[in-house]
Structure formats: C-alpha cells, structure tokens
Amino acid sequence: MQQPFATPSVGATALRGTGAAVRTAQIIGLEWLDLGKQSYDDLVATAGRLAACRNPGEALTLQGDLVQRMTGRALARSVVLSDQVTALFGHLLRPAGPRRLP
C-alpha cells in the first residue's frame, strides 16, 4: 500500500540521521586508535634506542625528540578530530524532520 504523502516518516528520517552519526563516530574512533598505535610504536622504538644510550645527554635528546614527534602528531590529528566531532554534533542535533499529524 502506498502512503498518501511523499514525505518520509519521522522514524525513517531519524534513522538516517543516526546512521550518519554512527559513521562519523566510527571515523573518530578509528582516528584515535590510529593515533594511539602510531604513538605506541614510536614509544617502543624510542625505548630501544634509550637502552642503547651511552650518556644522559643522549638520552635526554632522544626523549625530547620523542615529545616533539608525539606533540606534532597529536596536533595534526586534532584538526581532523575537531572536524569530525563538529560533524557528529551536527548529525545529532539536526531536527528529525517535519512532524505529521495522524
């Protein structure tokens, strides 16, 4: 049976909005996981180099380089994450659509 109006139901509109929000939340989660994996890999590699250091100055230089790399990586990702979080809130706060009276 065909509906008398061509407008989608409120439930269908709400589900479409929820699907977009879920996809955006998934992108945010993947970005965080990738950032964590890259940081962990960098930390493990630096720990190996720290174990081979001959003096405290060399160790301090390695640690400073690690902090610089991790800070740069976090700042670069913060731009992407900020855009995605803004999009997520846009999806969640969008009105569900026109309400139809029975």
Beta strands, then each sheet from edge to edge (+ up, - down):
end
